[in-house]
């Protein structure tokens, strides 16, 4: 009877799906956020550094939106399956810079999600206009399939 109980427990352990926290969330790839902005993160090196491109879907300027470069770093300590990260986007079409910080999660359905918070600093003409130069917000990114040319 004890052998049967042990075999049953082993069988249940084999068919029980692993928790989402055990799946590794990988920053590399193509992402889209809740506003429709697209981001590509190239490979993350051993030091945790990465680069990529960001194409925003929203802007406060009347200038034509252009794809902008991003540079970032992923926290590599303890080989976390759901790492924290940060990156900077220097907008190619304006005098603004945005910094994002976040964490890469795997949800209960196995989907990778980036939860981020950002600060955007807009260039202003004078110290008196400094009060309106910084914005803050949040974005949620989900993985998307690469575009086919």
N, CA, C and O atoms as a GROMACS GRO file, in nm:
protein
  596
    1UNK      N    1   0.081  -0.119   0.000
    1UNK     CA    2   0.000   0.000   0.000
    1UNK      C    3   0.086   0.126   0.000
    1UNK      O    4   0.053   0.222  -0.069
    2UNK      N    5   0.196   0.127   0.078
    2UNK     CA    6   0.284   0.243   0.082
    2UNK      C    7   0.350   0.266  -0.054
    2UNK      O    8   0.368   0.381  -0.094
    3UNK      N    9   0.386   0.160  -0.125
    3UNK     CA   10   0.449   0.173  -0.256
    3UNK      C   11   0.352   0.239  -0.353
    3UNK      O   12   0.391   0.325  -0.432
    4UNK      N   13   0.225   0.199  -0.349
    4UNK     CA   14   0.125   0.257  -0.437
    4UNK      C   15   0.108   0.406  -0.408
    4UNK      O   16   0.093   0.485  -0.501
    5UNK      N   17   0.108   0.445  -0.282
    5UNK     CA   18   0.094   0.586  -0.245
    5UNK      C   19   0.213   0.667  -0.294
    5UNK      O   20   0.196   0.778  -0.343
    6UNK      N   21   0.332   0.612  -0.280
    6UNK     CA   22   0.452   0.681  -0.327
    6UNK      C   23   0.450   0.695  -0.479
    6UNK      O   24   0.485   0.801  -0.531
    7UNK      N   25   0.410   0.589  -0.549
    7UNK     CA   26   0.401   0.597  -0.695
    7UNK      C   27   0.297   0.700  -0.739
    7UNK      O   28   0.318   0.771  -0.838
    8UNK      N   29   0.186   0.708  -0.668
    8UNK     CA   30   0.083   0.806  -0.699
    8UNK      C   31   0.136   0.948  -0.680
    8UNK      O   32   0.113   1.035  -0.764
    9UNK      N   33   0.208   0.973  -0.571
    9UNK     CA   34   0.266   1.105  -0.547
    9UNK      C   35   0.367   1.142  -0.654
    9UNK      O   36   0.370   1.256  -0.701
   10UNK      N   37   0.451   1.046  -0.694
   10UNK     CA   38   0.548   1.072  -0.800
   10UNK      C   39   0.479   1.102  -0.932
   10UNK      O   40   0.521   1.193  -1.005
   11UNK      N   41   0.375   1.029  -0.964
   11UNK     CA   42   0.301   1.053  -1.088
   11UNK      C   43   0.237   1.191  -1.087
   11UNK      O   44   0.239   1.262  -1.188
   12UNK      N   45   0.180   1.230  -0.974
   12UNK     CA   46   0.120   1.363  -0.964
   12UNK      C   47   0.225   1.472  -0.978
   12UNK      O   48   0.200   1.575  -1.040
   13UNK      N   49   0.341   1.451  -0.920
   13UNK     CA   50   0.449   1.550  -0.931
   13UNK      C   51   0.494   1.566  -1.076
   13UNK      O   52   0.530   1.677  -1.116
   14UNK      N   53   0.493   1.460  -1.153
   14UNK     CA   54   0.536   1.467  -1.292
   14UNK      C   55   0.435   1.537  -1.381
   14UNK      O   56   0.475   1.602  -1.478
   15UNK      N   57   0.308   1.526  -1.353
   15UNK     CA   58   0.207   1.587  -1.439
   15UNK      C   59   0.164   1.725  -1.392
   15UNK      O   60   0.096   1.797  -1.466
   16UNK      N   61   0.201   1.765  -1.270
   16UNK     CA   62   0.167   1.898  -1.221
   16UNK      C   63   0.254   2.000  -1.291
   16UNK      O   64   0.377   1.988  -1.287
   17UNK      N   65   0.194   2.100  -1.355
   17UNK     CA   66   0.275   2.200  -1.424
   17UNK      C   67   0.360   2.278  -1.326
   17UNK      O   68   0.321   2.301  -1.212
   18UNK      N   69   0.479   2.318  -1.372
   18UNK     CA   70   0.566   2.397  -1.285
   18UNK      C   71   0.507   2.535  -1.269
   18UNK      O   72   0.433   2.583  -1.355
   19UNK      N   73   0.538   2.599  -1.158
   19UNK     CA   74   0.484   2.732  -1.135
   19UNK      C   75   0.547   2.832  -1.232
   19UNK      O   76   0.655   2.809  -1.286
   20UNK      N   77   0.476   2.943  -1.254
   20UNK     CA   78   0.526   3.043  -1.348
   20UNK      C   79   0.657   3.103  -1.299
   20UNK      O   80   0.738   3.147  -1.381
   21UNK      N   81   0.679   3.105  -1.168
   21UNK     CA   82   0.803   3.162  -1.115
   21UNK      C   83   0.924   3.076  -1.153
   21UNK      O   84   1.037   3.126  -1.151
   22UNK      N   85   0.903   2.951  -1.187
   22UNK     CA   86   1.014   2.863  -1.225
   22UNK      C   87   1.052   2.881  -1.372
   22UNK      O   88   1.164   2.849  -1.410
   23UNK      N   89   0.961   2.932  -1.454
   23UNK     CA   90   0.991   2.958  -1.595
   23UNK      C   91   1.073   3.084  -1.605
   23UNK      O   92   1.047   3.182  -1.534
   24UNK      N   93   1.171   3.084  -1.692
   24UNK     CA   94   1.258   3.199  -1.708
   24UNK      C   95   1.195   3.302  -1.801
   24UNK      O   96   1.150   3.269  -1.910
   25UNK      N   97   1.193   3.425  -1.757
   25UNK     CA   98   1.146   3.537  -1.838
   25UNK      C   99   1.268   3.598  -1.906
   25UNK      O  100   1.365   3.634  -1.840
   26UNK      N  101   1.263   3.610  -2.038
   26UNK     CA  102   1.377   3.654  -2.117
   26UNK      C  103   1.344   3.788  -2.182
   26UNK      O  104   1.242   3.801  -2.250
   27UNK      N  105   1.430   3.887  -2.161
   27UNK     CA  106   1.407   4.021  -2.218
   27UNK      C  107   1.424   4.026  -2.369
   27UNK      O  108   1.354   4.103  -2.436
   28UNK      N  109   1.513   3.947  -2.423
   28UNK     CA  110   1.544   3.951  -2.565
   28UNK      C  111   1.420   3.925  -2.649
   28UNK      O  112   1.345   3.831  -2.622
   29UNK      N  113   1.398   4.008  -2.751
   29UNK     CA  114   1.288   3.983  -2.843
   29UNK      C  115   1.209   4.106  -2.876
   29UNK      O  116   1.255   4.219  -2.860
   30UNK      N  117   1.087   4.082  -2.923
   30UNK     CA  118   0.997   4.185  -2.971
   30UNK      C  119   0.883   4.203  -2.872
   30UNK      O  120   0.823   4.104  -2.828
   31UNK      N  121   0.851   4.327  -2.836
   31UNK     CA  122   0.750   4.357  -2.735
   31UNK      C  123   0.656   4.466  -2.784
   31UNK      O  124   0.695   4.550  -2.865
   32UNK      N  125   0.532   4.465  -2.736
   32UNK     CA  126   0.436   4.572  -2.763
   32UNK      C  127   0.370   4.608  -2.630
   32UNK      O  128   0.342   4.521  -2.548
   33UNK      N  129   0.347   4.739  -2.610
   33UNK     CA  130   0.287   4.778  -2.483
   33UNK      C  131   0.139   4.812  -2.497
   33UNK      O  132   0.082   4.804  -2.606
   34UNK      N  133   0.079   4.849  -2.386
   34UNK     CA  134  -0.064   4.876  -2.378
   34UNK      C  135  -0.107   4.997  -2.461
   34UNK      O  136  -0.227   5.016  -2.482
   35UNK      N  137  -0.013   5.079  -2.507
   35UNK     CA  138  -0.046   5.194  -2.592
   35UNK      C  139  -0.014   5.168  -2.740
   35UNK      O  140  -0.038   5.253  -2.824
   36UNK      N  141   0.040   5.049  -2.770
   36UNK     CA  142   0.074   5.014  -2.907
   36UNK      C  143   0.216   5.045  -2.948
   36UNK      O  144   0.251   5.030  -3.065
   37UNK      N  145   0.300   5.088  -2.855
   37UNK     CA  146   0.441   5.112  -2.885
   37UNK      C  147   0.514   4.979  -2.899
   37UNK      O  148   0.483   4.883  -2.828
   38UNK      N  149   0.612   4.975  -2.990
   38UNK     CA  150   0.688   4.853  -3.017
   38UNK      C  151   0.832   4.870  -2.971
   38UNK      O  152   0.891   4.978  -2.983
   39UNK      N  153   0.888   4.762  -2.919
   39UNK     CA  154   1.026   4.765  -2.871
   39UNK      C  155   1.094   4.634  -2.910
   39UNK      O  156   1.035   4.527  -2.901
   40UNK      N  157   1.218   4.645  -2.952
   40UNK     CA  158   1.301   4.529  -2.980
   40UNK      C  159   1.420   4.534  -2.886
   40UNK      O  160   1.491   4.635  -2.882
   41UNK      N  161   1.444   4.428  -2.811
   41UNK     CA  162   1.562   4.417  -2.726
   41UNK      C  163   1.652   4.311  -2.785
   41UNK      O  164   1.613   4.196  -2.802
   42UNK      N  165   1.775   4.354  -2.817
   42UNK     CA  166   1.874   4.262  -2.870
   42UNK      C  167   1.930   4.176  -2.756
   42UNK      O  168   1.887   4.192  -2.642
   43UNK      N  169   2.021   4.090  -2.785
   43UNK     CA  170   2.073   3.996  -2.684
   43UNK      C  171   2.130   4.067  -2.562
   43UNK      O  172   2.185   4.177  -2.572
   44UNK      N  173   2.114   4.004  -2.448
   44UNK     CA  174   2.167   4.053  -2.321
   44UNK      C  175   2.302   3.986  -2.300
   44UNK      O  176   2.310   3.863  -2.301
   45UNK      N  177   2.408   4.065  -2.280
   45UNK     CA  178   2.541   4.005  -2.264
   45UNK      C  179   2.560   3.953  -2.121
   45UNK      O  180   2.471   3.966  -2.037
   46UNK      N  181   2.676   3.894  -2.095
   46UNK     CA  182   2.702   3.833  -1.964
   46UNK      C  183   2.699   3.932  -1.850
   46UNK      O  184   2.671   3.896  -1.736
   47UNK      N  185   2.728   4.059  -1.880
   47UNK     CA  186   2.723   4.164  -1.778
   47UNK      C  187   2.581   4.216  -1.757
   47UNK      O  188   2.558   4.297  -1.667
   48UNK      N  189   2.485   4.169  -1.838
   48UNK     CA  190   2.348   4.212  -1.826
   48UNK      C  191   2.312   4.332  -1.913
   48UNK      O  192   2.200   4.382  -1.906
   49UNK      N  193   2.406   4.378  -1.995
   49UNK     CA  194   2.382   4.496  -2.079
   49UNK      C  195   2.312   4.457  -2.208
   49UNK      O  196   2.336   4.350  -2.264
   50UNK      N  197   2.224   4.546  -2.255
   50UNK     CA  198   2.156   4.521  -2.382
   50UNK      C  199   2.128   4.653  -2.454
   50UNK      O  200   2.136   4.761  -2.396
   51UNK      N  201   2.095   4.641  -2.580
   51UNK     CA  202   2.056   4.756  -2.661
   51UNK      C  203   1.935   4.715  -2.743
   51UNK      O  204   1.896   4.598  -2.745
   52UNK      N  205   1.877   4.812  -2.811
   52UNK     CA  206   1.762   4.781  -2.894
   52UNK      C  207   1.705   4.905  -2.957
   52UNK      O  208   1.771   5.009  -2.966
   53UNK      N  209   1.580   4.893  -3.002
   53UNK     CA  210   1.511   5.003  -3.069
   53UNK      C  211   1.370   5.016  -3.011
   53UNK      O  212   1.308   4.917  -2.971
   54UNK      N  213   1.322   5.140  -3.008
   54UNK     CA  214   1.189   5.168  -2.953
   54UNK      C  215   1.114   5.254  -3.054
   54UNK      O  216   1.166   5.353  -3.104
   55UNK      N  217   0.990   5.215  -3.084
   55UNK     CA  218   0.905   5.292  -3.174
   55UNK      C  219   0.777   5.325  -3.100
   55UNK      O  220   0.688   5.241  -3.087
   56UNK      N  221   0.769   5.448  -3.052
   56UNK     CA  222   0.653   5.487  -2.972
   56UNK      C  223   0.530   5.509  -3.058
   56UNK      O  224   0.540   5.550  -3.174
   57UNK      N  225   0.416   5.482  -3.001
   57UNK     CA  226   0.289   5.505  -3.070
   57UNK      C  227   0.226   5.637  -3.024
   57UNK      O  228   0.127   5.683  -3.082
   58UNK      N  229   0.284   5.699  -2.921
   58UNK     CA  230   0.228   5.822  -2.866
   58UNK      C  231   0.339   5.926  -2.846
   58UNK      O  232   0.453   5.891  -2.816
   59UNK      N  233   0.303   6.052  -2.861
   59UNK     CA  234   0.399   6.159  -2.838
   59UNK      C  235   0.323   6.288  -2.810
   59UNK      O  236   0.208   6.304  -2.849
   60UNK      N  237   0.390   6.378  -2.740
   60UNK     CA  238   0.331   6.509  -2.712
   60UNK      C  239   0.381   6.614  -2.811
   60UNK      O  240   0.340   6.730  -2.803
   61UNK      N  241   0.468   6.576  -2.902
   61UNK     CA  242   0.522   6.670  -3.000
   61UNK      C  243   0.451   6.655  -3.134
   61UNK      O  244   0.389   6.552  -3.161
   62UNK      N  245   0.460   6.757  -3.216
   62UNK     CA  246   0.400   6.749  -3.350
   62UNK      C  247   0.500   6.695  -3.452
   62UNK      O  248   0.466   6.677  -3.569
   63UNK      N  249   0.623   6.669  -3.409
   63UNK     CA  250   0.724   6.616  -3.500
   63UNK      C  251   0.693   6.472  -3.538
   63UNK      O  252   0.625   6.400  -3.464
   64UNK      N  253   0.744   6.432  -3.654
   64UNK     CA  254   0.724   6.295  -3.701
   64UNK      C  255   0.797   6.197  -3.608
   64UNK      O  256   0.915   6.216  -3.577
   65UNK      N  257   0.726   6.094  -3.564
   65UNK     CA  258   0.784   5.993  -3.476
   65UNK      C  259   0.884   5.908  -3.555
   65UNK      O  260   0.855   5.865  -3.667
   66UNK      N  261   1.002   5.886  -3.497
   66UNK     CA  262   1.103   5.800  -3.558
   66UNK      C  263   1.148   5.695  -3.457
   66UNK      O  264   1.141   5.716  -3.336
   67UNK      N  265   1.193   5.583  -3.508
   67UNK     CA  266   1.247   5.478  -3.421
   67UNK      C  267   1.368   5.534  -3.347
   67UNK      O  268   1.451   5.602  -3.406
   68UNK      N  269   1.377   5.504  -3.218
   68UNK     CA  270   1.482   5.559  -3.133
   68UNK      C  271   1.561   5.447  -3.065
   68UNK      O  272   1.505   5.341  -3.035
   69UNK      N  273   1.690   5.470  -3.040
   69UNK     CA  274   1.773   5.367  -2.976
   69UNK      C  275   1.746   5.358  -2.827
   69UNK      O  276   1.708   5.456  -2.762
   70UNK      N  277   1.766   5.238  -2.773
   70UNK     CA  278   1.759   5.220  -2.628
   70UNK      C  279   1.884   5.146  -2.581
   70UNK      O  280   1.942   5.066  -2.654
   71UNK      N  281   1.923   5.174  -2.458
   71UNK     CA  282   2.036   5.109  -2.392
   71UNK      C  283   1.991   5.071  -2.252
   71UNK      O  284   1.925   5.149  -2.184
   72UNK      N  285   2.026   4.947  -2.210
   72UNK     CA  286   1.979   4.906  -2.079
   72UNK      C  287   2.066   4.805  -2.010
   72UNK      O  288   2.171   4.763  -2.060
   73UNK      N  289   2.019   4.766  -1.894
   73UNK     CA  290   2.089   4.670  -1.811
   73UNK      C  291   1.988   4.584  -1.736
   73UNK      O  292   1.889   4.634  -1.682
   74UNK      N  293   2.014   4.454  -1.734
   74UNK     CA  294   1.931   4.358  -1.661
   74UNK      C  295   2.007   4.316  -1.538
   74UNK      O  296   2.128   4.292  -1.544
   75UNK      N  297   1.939   4.304  -1.426
   75UNK     CA  298   2.002   4.258  -1.302
   75UNK      C  299   2.032   4.109  -1.317
   75UNK      O  300   1.941   4.030  -1.340
   76UNK      N  301   2.158   4.070  -1.303
   76UNK     CA  302   2.199   3.932  -1.330
   76UNK      C  303   2.229   3.852  -1.203
   76UNK      O  304   2.252   3.732  -1.212
   77UNK      N  305   2.228   3.914  -1.088
   77UNK     CA  306   2.263   3.844  -0.965
   77UNK      C  307   2.163   3.733  -0.934
   77UNK      O  308   2.044   3.749  -0.957
   78UNK      N  309   2.210   3.624  -0.884
   78UNK     CA  310   2.129   3.509  -0.841
   78UNK      C  311   2.055   3.441  -0.956
   78UNK      O  312   1.968   3.358  -0.930
   79UNK      N  313   2.087   3.473  -1.081
   79UNK     CA  314   2.024   3.411  -1.197
   79UNK      C  315   1.871   3.407  -1.183
   79UNK      O  316   1.809   3.303  -1.205
   80UNK      N  317   1.813   3.519  -1.147
   80UNK     CA  318   1.669   3.528  -1.126
   80UNK      C  319   1.593   3.488  -1.252
   80UNK      O  320   1.632   3.526  -1.363
   81UNK      N  321   1.486   3.414  -1.237
   81UNK     CA  322   1.399   3.377  -1.348
   81UNK      C  323   1.307   3.492  -1.389
   81UNK      O  324   1.252   3.491  -1.499
   82UNK      N  325   1.291   3.590  -1.302
   82UNK     CA  326   1.205   3.705  -1.329
   82UNK      C  327   1.282   3.832  -1.293
   82UNK      O  328   1.256   3.895  -1.192
   83UNK      N  329   1.380   3.868  -1.379
   83UNK     CA  330   1.475   3.974  -1.344
   83UNK      C  331   1.419   4.115  -1.350
   83UNK      O  332   1.323   4.142  -1.422
   84UNK      N  333   1.482   4.204  -1.274
   84UNK     CA  334   1.456   4.347  -1.286
   84UNK      C  335   1.549   4.402  -1.393
   84UNK      O  336   1.651   4.342  -1.425
   85UNK      N  337   1.514   4.518  -1.447
   85UNK     CA  338   1.592   4.578  -1.554
   85UNK      C  339   1.564   4.727  -1.560
   85UNK      O  340   1.471   4.776  -1.497
   86UNK      N  341   1.644   4.796  -1.637
   86UNK     CA  342   1.620   4.937  -1.665
   86UNK      C  343   1.679   4.970  -1.801
   86UNK      O  344   1.776   4.909  -1.843
   87UNK      N  345   1.620   5.068  -1.869
   87UNK     CA  346   1.676   5.113  -1.996
   87UNK      C  347   1.639   5.258  -2.022
   87UNK      O  348   1.542   5.310  -1.968
   88UNK      N  349   1.720   5.321  -2.107
   88UNK     CA  350   1.701   5.460  -2.144
   88UNK      C  351   1.673   5.469  -2.293
   88UNK      O  352   1.738   5.402  -2.373
   89UNK      N  353   1.576   5.552  -2.330
   89UNK     CA  354   1.547   5.581  -2.471
   89UNK      C  355   1.578   5.728  -2.495
   89UNK      O  356   1.519   5.816  -2.431
   90UNK      N  357   1.670   5.756  -2.586
   90UNK     CA  358   1.697   5.892  -2.630
   90UNK      C  359   1.620   5.912  -2.758
   90UNK      O  360   1.656   5.859  -2.863
   91UNK      N  361   1.512   5.989  -2.750
   91UNK     CA  362   1.420   6.004  -2.863
   91UNK      C  363   1.490   6.073  -2.980
   91UNK      O  364   1.545   6.182  -2.965
   92UNK      N  365   1.486   6.010  -3.097
   92UNK     CA  366   1.554   6.057  -3.218
   92UNK      C  367   1.490   6.181  -3.277
   92UNK      O  368   1.553   6.250  -3.357
   93UNK      N  369   1.368   6.211  -3.241
   93UNK     CA  370   1.294   6.320  -3.305
   93UNK      C  371   1.267   6.438  -3.211
   93UNK      O  372   1.201   6.533  -3.250
   94UNK      N  373   1.319   6.432  -3.088
   94UNK     CA  374   1.296   6.541  -2.995
   94UNK      C  375   1.414   6.551  -2.898
   94UNK      O  376   1.506   6.469  -2.902
   95UNK      N  377   1.411   6.651  -2.813
   95UNK     CA  378   1.515   6.668  -2.712
   95UNK      C  379   1.479   6.600  -2.582
   95UNK      O  380   1.519   6.646  -2.475
   96UNK      N  381   1.404   6.492  -2.589
   96UNK     CA  382   1.357   6.423  -2.469
   96UNK      C  383   1.430   6.291  -2.447
   96UNK      O  384   1.482   6.230  -2.541
   97UNK      N  385   1.432   6.249  -2.322
   97UNK     CA  386   1.488   6.120  -2.283
   97UNK      C  387   1.391   6.055  -2.186
   97UNK      O  388   1.333   6.122  -2.100
   98UNK      N  389   1.373   5.924  -2.200
   98UNK     CA  390   1.288   5.850  -2.107
   98UNK      C  391   1.368   5.736  -2.047
   98UNK      O  392   1.441   5.666  -2.116
   99UNK      N  393   1.352   5.718  -1.916
   99UNK     CA  394   1.412   5.604  -1.847
   99UNK      C  395   1.298   5.513  -1.799
   99UNK      O  396   1.198   5.559  -1.743
  100UNK      N  397   1.316   5.384  -1.823
  100UNK     CA  398   1.220   5.282  -1.782
  100UNK      C  399   1.286   5.192  -1.678
  100UNK      O  400   1.404   5.160  -1.691
  101UNK      N  401   1.212   5.151  -1.577
  101UNK     CA  402   1.256   5.046  -1.485
  101UNK      C  403   1.141   4.946  -1.476
  101UNK      O  404   1.024   4.983  -1.486
  102UNK      N  405   1.176   4.819  -1.456
  102UNK     CA  406   1.069   4.721  -1.448
  102UNK      C  407   1.118   4.584  -1.410
  102UNK      O  408   1.232   4.564  -1.369
  103UNK      N  409   1.027   4.491  -1.424
  103UNK     CA  410   1.057   4.351  -1.398
  103UNK      C  411   0.990   4.265  -1.504
  103UNK      O  412   0.880   4.294  -1.549
  104UNK      N  413   1.060   4.159  -1.541
  104UNK     CA  414   1.014   4.063  -1.641
  104UNK      C  415   0.946   3.948  -1.566
  104UNK      O  416   1.011   3.878  -1.487
  105UNK      N  417   0.817   3.928  -1.590
  105UNK     CA  418   0.740   3.824  -1.522
  105UNK      C  419   0.693   3.717  -1.619
  105UNK      O  420   0.681   3.742  -1.739
  106UNK      N  421   0.667   3.599  -1.566
  106UNK     CA  422   0.595   3.494  -1.638
  106UNK      C  423   0.464   3.476  -1.563
  106UNK      O  424   0.464   3.442  -1.445
  107UNK      N  425   0.350   3.497  -1.632
  107UNK     CA  426   0.222   3.486  -1.563
  107UNK      C  427   0.178   3.340  -1.549
  107UNK      O  428   0.250   3.249  -1.592
  108UNK      N  429   0.063   3.318  -1.490
  108UNK     CA  430   0.014   3.182  -1.463
  108UNK      C  431  -0.015   3.104  -1.589
  108UNK      O  432  -0.025   2.981  -1.584
  109UNK      N  433  -0.030   3.172  -1.704
  109UNK     CA  434  -0.053   3.104  -1.832
  109UNK      C  435   0.077   3.086  -1.911
  109UNK      O  436   0.074   3.039  -2.025
  110UNK      N  437   0.189   3.123  -1.851
  110UNK     CA  438   0.319   3.105  -1.918
  110UNK      C  439   0.359   3.220  -2.010
  110UNK      O  440   0.459   3.209  -2.081
  111UNK      N  441   0.283   3.330  -2.010
  111UNK     CA  442   0.315   3.446  -2.094
  111UNK      C  443   0.416   3.536  -2.024
  111UNK      O  444   0.409   3.557  -1.903
  112UNK      N  445   0.510   3.588  -2.102
  112UNK     CA  446   0.608   3.682  -2.048
  112UNK      C  447   0.551   3.823  -2.055
  112UNK      O  448   0.496   3.865  -2.157
  113UNK      N  449   0.565   3.896  -1.946
  113UNK     CA  450   0.511   4.030  -1.933
  113UNK      C  451   0.616   4.120  -1.870
  113UNK      O  452   0.681   4.081  -1.772
  114UNK      N  453   0.634   4.239  -1.926
  114UNK     CA  454   0.723   4.339  -1.868
  114UNK      C  455   0.637   4.446  -1.801
  114UNK      O  456   0.559   4.514  -1.868
  115UNK      N  457   0.650   4.460  -1.672
  115UNK     CA  458   0.580   4.565  -1.597
  115UNK      C  459   0.681   4.677  -1.577
  115UNK      O  460   0.787   4.655  -1.518
  116UNK      N  461   0.650   4.797  -1.627
  116UNK     CA  462   0.746   4.907  -1.621
  116UNK      C  463   0.685   5.035  -1.565
  116UNK      O  464   0.564   5.056  -1.568
  117UNK      N  465   0.775   5.119  -1.515
  117UNK     CA  466   0.742   5.256  -1.479
  117UNK      C  467   0.845   5.343  -1.549
  117UNK      O  468   0.961   5.303  -1.563
  118UNK      N  469   0.804   5.462  -1.594
  118UNK     CA  470   0.898   5.547  -1.668
  118UNK      C  471   0.890   5.692  -1.622
  118UNK      O  472   0.789   5.738  -1.568
  119UNK      N  473   1.003   5.762  -1.647
  119UNK     CA  474   1.012   5.907  -1.631
  119UNK      C  475   1.059   5.962  -1.764
  119UNK      O  476   1.159   5.917  -1.819
  120UNK      N  477   0.987   6.060  -1.816
  120UNK     CA  478   1.025   6.126  -1.939
  120UNK      C  479   1.068   6.268  -1.904
  120UNK      O  480   0.995   6.341  -1.837
  121UNK      N  481   1.186   6.305  -1.952
  121UNK     CA  482   1.234   6.443  -1.932
  121UNK      C  483   1.234   6.512  -2.066
  121UNK      O  484   1.306   6.472  -2.158
  122UNK      N  485   1.153   6.617  -2.077
  122UNK     CA  486   1.145   6.696  -2.198
  122UNK      C  487   1.236   6.817  -2.185
  122UNK      O  488   1.243   6.879  -2.079
  123UNK      N  489   1.305   6.849  -2.292
  123UNK     CA  490   1.388   6.969  -2.291
  123UNK      C  491   1.298   7.092  -2.292
  123UNK      O  492   1.207   7.101  -2.375
  124UNK      N  493   1.322   7.185  -2.201
  124UNK     CA  494   1.246   7.310  -2.197
  124UNK      C  495   1.342   7.427  -2.215
  124UNK      O  496   1.463   7.412  -2.198
  125UNK      N  497   1.287   7.542  -2.250
  125UNK     CA  498   1.369   7.658  -2.286
  125UNK      C  499   1.425   7.739  -2.171
  125UNK      O  500   1.517   7.818  -2.190
  126UNK      N  501   1.369   7.720  -2.049
  126UNK     CA  502   1.416   7.802  -1.938
  126UNK      C  503   1.393   7.731  -1.805
  126UNK      O  504   1.315   7.636  -1.795
  127UNK      N  505   1.464   7.779  -1.704
  127UNK     CA  506   1.447   7.727  -1.569
  127UNK      C  507   1.304   7.747  -1.520
  127UNK      O  508   1.251   7.666  -1.444
  128UNK      N  509   1.242   7.854  -1.565
  128UNK     CA  510   1.103   7.881  -1.526
  128UNK      C  511   1.005   7.778  -1.578
  128UNK      O  512   0.897   7.760  -1.521
  129UNK      N  513   1.042   7.709  -1.688
  129UNK     CA  514   0.956   7.604  -1.744
  129UNK      C  515   0.988   7.464  -1.691
  129UNK      O  516   0.928   7.366  -1.734
  130UNK      N  517   1.082   7.457  -1.597
  130UNK     CA  518   1.124   7.327  -1.543
  130UNK      C  519   1.007   7.249  -1.483
  130UNK      O  520   1.006   7.126  -1.488
  131UNK      N  521   0.910   7.318  -1.427
  131UNK     CA  522   0.798   7.252  -1.361
  131UNK      C  523   0.721   7.159  -1.453
  131UNK      O  524   0.658   7.064  -1.405
  132UNK      N  525   0.724   7.183  -1.583
  132UNK     CA  526   0.646   7.100  -1.676
  132UNK      C  527   0.732   7.004  -1.758
  132UNK      O  528   0.684   6.945  -1.855
  133UNK      N  529   0.857   6.988  -1.720
  133UNK     CA  530   0.951   6.914  -1.804
  133UNK      C  531   0.955   6.763  -1.778
  133UNK      O  532   1.009   6.690  -1.861
  134UNK      N  533   0.900   6.715  -1.668
  134UNK     CA  534   0.909   6.572  -1.636
  134UNK      C  535   0.770   6.511  -1.624
  134UNK      O  536   0.681   6.565  -1.559
  135UNK      N  537   0.755   6.396  -1.689
  135UNK     CA  538   0.630   6.319  -1.682
  135UNK      C  539   0.662   6.180  -1.626
  135UNK      O  540   0.776   6.133  -1.637
  136UNK      N  541   0.563   6.116  -1.569
  136UNK     CA  542   0.580   5.982  -1.514
  136UNK      C  543   0.462   5.896  -1.560
  136UNK      O  544   0.351   5.946  -1.578
  137UNK      N  545   0.487   5.768  -1.580
  137UNK     CA  546   0.381   5.678  -1.621
  137UNK      C  547   0.419   5.532  -1.604
  137UNK      O  548   0.529   5.500  -1.558
  138UNK      N  549   0.328   5.446  -1.642
  138UNK     CA  550   0.351   5.302  -1.636
  138UNK      C  551   0.311   5.241  -1.770
  138UNK      O  552   0.222   5.292  -1.839
  139UNK      N  553   0.377   5.133  -1.807
  139UNK     CA  554   0.341   5.055  -1.926
  139UNK      C  555   0.357   4.908  -1.896
  139UNK      O  556   0.442   4.868  -1.816
  140UNK      N  557   0.273   4.828  -1.961
  140UNK     CA  558   0.283   4.683  -1.956
  140UNK      C  559   0.312   4.636  -2.098
  140UNK      O  560   0.239   4.670  -2.192
  141UNK      N  561   0.419   4.560  -2.114
  141UNK     CA  562   0.458   4.506  -2.243
  141UNK      C  563   0.432   4.356  -2.246
  141UNK      O  564   0.450   4.287  -2.146
  142UNK      N  565   0.388   4.306  -2.361
  142UNK     CA  566   0.375   4.162  -2.383
  142UNK      C  567   0.457   4.126  -2.507
  142UNK      O  568   0.479   4.208  -2.596
  143UNK      N  569   0.501   4.003  -2.511
  143UNK     CA  570   0.581   3.957  -2.624
  143UNK      C  571   0.494   3.953  -2.750
  143UNK      O  572   0.377   3.915  -2.744
  144UNK      N  573   0.553   3.992  -2.861
  144UNK     CA  574   0.483   3.985  -2.990
  144UNK      C  575   0.571   3.912  -3.090
  144UNK      O  576   0.693   3.905  -3.075
  145UNK      N  577   0.507   3.858  -3.192
  145UNK     CA  578   0.582   3.790  -3.298
  145UNK      C  579   0.655   3.893  -3.383
  145UNK      O  580   0.604   4.004  -3.401
  146UNK      N  581   0.773   3.859  -3.435
  146UNK     CA  582   0.844   3.955  -3.520
  146UNK      C  583   0.767   3.982  -3.648
  146UNK      O  584   0.693   3.898  -3.698
  147UNK      N  585   0.786   4.104  -3.701
  147UNK     CA  586   0.721   4.140  -3.827
  147UNK      C  587   0.786   4.066  -3.943
  147UNK      O  588   0.907   4.044  -3.945
  148UNK      N  589   0.705   4.028  -4.036
  148UNK     CA  590   0.756   3.962  -4.157
  148UNK      C  591   0.767   4.065  -4.267
  148UNK      O  592   0.671   4.137  -4.294
  149UNK      N  593   0.879   4.073  -4.329
  149UNK     CA  594   0.901   4.172  -4.436
  149UNK      C  595   0.851   4.119  -4.568
  149UNK      O  596   0.860   4.187  -4.670
   0.00000   0.00000   0.00000
